[in-house]
Amino acid sequence: MARGLLTRLRDLFEGNQSVRKVADDPSLMAELLLLFRMILADGEADEKEMASFRRICAEAFGIEGDDLSQVMGHLEDYGYEISAGQSIAVFREFDRARRIELARHLADIAKADEELSRHEVRLLARVIEMLDLDPQEVVARPSA
C-alpha cells in the first residue's frame, strides 16, 4: 500500500514513467501512433484489435495497464505534432529487424478481428513499401 502511494506521489511530481518514455522518444511515439492508426483503418476500434494493441504495448514496449491509458492520453494530446513525413523519416532509420517487427505488429492488429478490410490491407502494403521490406519478410516468422 505504501509503495503504491509513493509511486502515485512520484508520478504526480515527475509524471508517469511510461508517458515520459514515450514523450522522450519520438520514434516510439510515431510507432504507437501508427499502430493505433491500424486499429482505426477499418473505421472502428474493435475490442480484439485493442487487445492485440495492448499485448504489443506490454510485450514490445513494457507499457501496460493504467500506464497505457496515460500514454494514450498523451498521444491524443500531442500526437498531432508528428507529421507523416517525420514518421517516415523516423521509421527509415530503424534497423531492418525493428522495421520487420513494426510491420508484423501492424499485421497482427489488422488480423486480430479476423477480418482484413481493404483499408487495412492498403495501409499495411503502404507501410511495408515505405519500410523497404519484402512482404515475405513480414509473413515469415522465425522458427523457435
Secondary structure, 3 states (H helix, E strand, C coil): CHHHHHHHHHHHHHCCHHHHHHHCCHHHHHHHHHHHHHHHCCCCCCHHHHHHHHHHHHHHHCCCHHHHHHHHHHHHHHHHHCCHHHHHHHHHHCCHHHHHHHHHHHHHHHHHCCCCCHHHHHHHHHHHHHCCCCHHHHHCCCCC
